[in-house]
Amino acid sequence: MNYRYIGKTGLRVSPLCMGTMTFGSFCDKKTSFAIMDKVYERGINFFDTAELYPVPPRSDWAGVTEEIVGEWMQTKPRDSIILATKVAGAASGWFVPPIRHGMTAIDRFHIERAVEGSLRRLKTDYIDLYQMHWPDTVVPIEESLRAFDRLVQSGKVRYIGTSNDTAYGLTKANEASRYLGLARFESIQNNFSLLNRRFMDELATVCRKESISLLPYAPLAGGVLTGKYNGEFFPPEARFTRYMDDKNPRVRAQASKYLNEKTLKATERYMKIAKMAGMSVTTLATAWSMQHDFVASSIIGATSVEQLDDTLAALDVTLDDEVLKACDEVHEEILYPMG
């Protein structure tokens, strides 16, 4: 396994990270354990979760994923695993999370409450990478960073990161940490895939200049890049098929963002490129997400053990210039299919 470092940290991680947001909703505990066992045996040492998981977010589900991951971790040596989790983003952000009665904020009170709950559910005394799930538009970043720094100083958290952030937000936080002498965000977890290259517009430059690592989530665009939606009918058990009929308008909006005429058209093109290259489109998309100098580890997901085969195959793939050029041509013709 070609392990990589996150930012300027001592966190040495596999180039693929096992995302867990479906554990407890789309797959039960037995299946979740089997998925984690398989990737661990393959050499994956990096696991990402959140206090808000599983998805779609529900008040009666929040924390279930951490409980599953925590129980599974008891079967493995703790120091063989790099564990990442997240404090729920602020209620002032893109939606109100269904925890702590919708009063969440990235302040000292909520950060400390969140980390204590995560440590309890994960059955561990420390978290390797603690992340802000999305930014707070009200609480100053300086206040948030001081609260995160307290966790690092206490030993409950080794390093911190952010998610769903902007180039301005990441730069502002980085400079505030430097000026105040606080722990800085060593990573950023944003959406990044063949269907969503917006990270490369500005954020990639920040990451390169400041040695901050991207941990891309949804490298398969929520499963769209597997090609499973390109058949005559959408598979009834698939995530976005379910999302399209959800009562929550925000969940339905997620489905239309990922699943639309442009994303399906682009995926069809990528499927042809993958076939010419002698691999599945799943392997192609996963390998592409890893093959950037600002990426430390790409976060994969699964709802069954069988889904992992093509994803894990990307660990043994390096895309050549011809394939990369063909992928770039699709992007140039179908710009930003996810908007």
N, C-alpha and C positions, 0 to 999 in steps of 0.2 A: 504494500500500500504506500502510495506517495503522499505522506502526510504534509500538511501546510500549517502555517501559523496565522492566527487571527491578529490583524493589526500589529501592534508592537508588544504583544503579550507572549506569555509562555504557553498559551493554549495551542497544542499541536493536534490538529483535527484531520479527519479523513476528508477527501474532496467532495464526498456526499454526506449529507446530514439527514438523519431520519426525522421527518416531521410527523407529529402525532395528533394533529387536530381532528382526525376522524375517529380516534380511539374513544369509544363510549357512545358514539352516535351511529356512524355508518358501519362500524365493526365492533363486535363485543370484546370482552377481556381476553377470551381464549385466542381469538384471531389476532388481537393486538400483541399478545405475548409471542405468538408464532412469527409475526412480522419482525418484531424486535430481535428475536432469537436469530432469525435468518440473516439479517443485516449485520448483527454483531459477529456472527461466525464468519461473515465475508470480510471483516476487518473494519466495519463502520464503528467509530467510537464516539460520534457526535449525535446527540439527541436534543430536539427542540420541542418545547411545549409552552403552555401559557396558563395563567390562572383562569382565563376566560373559556378555555377549551373544554369540551369539543364544540364543533360547528354543526349547524348554525347556532349562534349564541342563544342560550336559554337559561333563565335563572335556576331552574332545577337541574341543569347539566353542568353549570360552571364548577370547575375543580375536579370533575370526574376523570378527565384525562390525566391530570397530575397524579391522582390516586392510582391509576392503572400503571403509569410509568414508575411511580415510587415502589409499588409492590413488585414489579418486574425487576427493578434494580437490586432488590434484596438477593436475587439469584446470581449476581455478578459482583466482582471486586469493584468497589466504588471508585477507586482511582484509575480504573481502566476506562471510565466513561467521562466524557466532557458533556456536562449537562447545562442546557440553556432553558430559561423560562422567562416570562414577561409579566410585568405589572400592567393591568388593563389601562388603556389610554383614558384621557380625560373626557368627561361628559360634555365638555365644550367643543369636542372634536367632531368627527364625521358621523358618529352615532352614539347614543347613550348606552353604555354596556349594562347588561342586566345583573349587576352585582353591586353590593354595598348600596342598595336602593337607588341606583342611578346617580349617586353623588360623587363619582370618582374624579380624582384630580391627581396630577403628578406633583404632589407636595409631600412633606415629611410624614404626615399622618397616614396618608393612603399608601405610600411606598412601604412604610414599616409594617402596616397591617397586612399588606399584600405579601411581602416576603415571608412573614411569620406563617401565614397560611400555606404558602407554597412549600416552605421547608417541612411543615408538618405533613402535608399530603405526599410529598416526595420522599419522606422518611430519610432525610439527609440533614447534615448540619452545615452544609455549604452549597452554594450554587456557583458553577464555573463562570457563566455569563448571564448576567441579569439585564433584561432589556425593557425599554419603554415601548409599549405596544404601538402607541402613536402619540404625537406631541400634544402638549397642553397649550391652548391658545390664550389662556388667562394667567396662569402662574408663571412668573419669570423663570427662564431656564437656569439662572443662577441658583434659585431656591431649590429647584429640582436636583441640580448637580450636587449641591451640598448634602441633600438627603441620600443620594446614591453614594456619595463619598463616605458617609458615615457607615454604610453597610460594608464597604470595602475595608475601611479601617477596623471594623469589628470582626472581620474574618468570615462573615456570613456570605459574602459575595467576593469572588476573585476579580472579576472585571465587569464592565458595564457596556451596554450597546443601545442603539436606538432602532426604531422600525418605522416604516411608512413616513419617512421624513423627507424634507426638501434640501436642495443644495444650500439655501440660506440657513435653514434650521441646523443642519449638520455643521456648517462653518461657524455659525454663531455659538453653538455649544462647544465646539473645539477651542475657539478663542477664549470663551469664558473659563473653561477648565484651565487653559494655559495661564491666564491672567490671575486666577484665584488659587492656583496650585492644587486643583482638585482632580480626582480621577476623571478621565475623559472617555467618551464613547469610542471604543476600539472597533466597533462594527456597526453596520447599518443593514437592516433586513427589509428589503423592498422587493416589489414585484418586478421580475425580469425574466424574459423569455424571448423566443423567436417571434412571438406575437406581440411583445411589449418591450421595445428597446429604449423607452424614454430615459432610463437610467444613464444611458450613454450620452445624452444631450449635455448634461452639466455635472451630475453627481459623480460620474466616473472620474472626472478631472479632480474633484475634491479628494476622492479616495486615493488616487495615485499620488497627488502632491503631499497628502498628509499621512500616508500609510495607514489608512482606515480600510477595513475589509468589507466587501459586500457579501452578504449571505442571502443569495437570491431565493425567494420563495416562488412557488408556482412555475418552475421551469417547464412544466408540461401544460401551462395555462389551465390549471384545474382539470386536466384530463383531456382538454380539447385537442392537444397536440399528439394524443395517442391515435387519433383518427376515428375514435369510436362514435363520434357524432356525424361522420361523413357518410354514413350509410343511408338507406332509404328512410329508416325510422330512427329516432333517438332511443337509445336503450332505456327502458323504463326505470331501471334501478340506478342509473347514473346520477351524479350529483346535481348537474344543472338541469336535468329533466325534472328532478324533484323541486329544485329551486324555482322553476318557472311557475309552479302551482302553489308556491308558498303564500301564506296569508300576509307575510311581512313585505311591504313594498321595497324595502332596502334589499332584501334577499332576492326578490325578483329582478331588481336592477342589476345585481351582481351577475345573474344569469345572462341578461342581455349584453352586458359588457364583454363577457368571455365568449358568448355564443351568438354570433351574428353572421351576416352574409360575408363580410370581409374576413373574419377569422376562419370561417369554413373554407373560403376560397384560397386563402394563404396556406392553410393546413393541407389542402389537396396538392398544392405545389410542393410543399415540404415532403409529403408522402412519396412523390415521384423522385425527388432528390435522394431520399433515403433508400429507395428501391435500387436506384442506379449505383449507390454506394455500398450496397450489399448489407444493409442493416434495417431495423425497424425505425419508424419515425420517432418512436419513444426514445430509442437509443440515440438517434441523431439529435433530438432536442435537448436531452440531458447532457450529452457530450458538449454541445454548443454552449450551454450555460456555464459549464466548468472551465471552458477554454478562454478565459479572460484574465489578464494579469491582476485585476482588482478584486477577483473573486477568491475567497478562501474555501468556501464549501457551499454547494448547492443543496437546498432543502427539498427532499423528495417526499412523496406521500403514497399511501396505499390503503386499500380496504380489503385486500386479500394477499396471501403469500405469493400466489401465481403472478400477480401484477409486477412483482419485483424483478423478475428475470430480465426483461428488456432494459429496465432502468439500471440495474447493477452492471449490465453488459457494457455500459458507457465507461466504466472504470478502466476498461482495457482498450478504449478507442481514443485516437487523436485524429480529429478531422483535418484533412489535407486542404491546401490552398484552393483547389478546384471546387471542393464541396462548400467551403466557406464563401467563395465568390458566388456560387449558385444561390446560397441562402441570402446573401446581400442583395442579389438581383430581385429576389422575391420581395424583400423589404422595400426596395426602391420603387417597385411597381405598385405595391399595396401598403402604403405608408400607415403606420400606427393603427392597425386593425382593431385594437381595443380602445381606441380613442385617445 
